[in-house]
Amino acid sequence: MTAVVPLPEDASLRLADQLQVLSQVAEALTYRLLELEERLEGQEDRIGERLQAAAGQESAHGVAMDQRLGDTEARLARIEAALRGLDRSGTSRHLQAVQPPAMQQELPGSMIEDDGFELGPEEVDPFLDEGEQPFMDELIAG
């Protein structure tokens, strides 16, 4: 067995002082740890509030986006219906002769083909007599 060696008095006092300082450091660290935990809880609460606010904004944006997508789908459906309507008639709108308002009177029967297309005057006689136009050189010289 080992014998207990009595410590000198100054060593005992030094050890007691060191234990007291160690307990003070432990106490200060405990208080700091509690303070940091409180601050962390506060930050978590703030983050939670911001996440809820962001979720509210996202849902509002989601509703607006869904509405816009719905409007776009409706427009596309109308365009597709219009295109299907053009396909049923057998002709395309851009291939039909476009007549100015003054010439929209009913054309004589001789100008209608068997396919049901109406021929405008430019298709009956594509070379209309417009008369000769002078060139720039002739205008300057003359």
Disulfide bonds with the S-S distance in Angstrom:
none
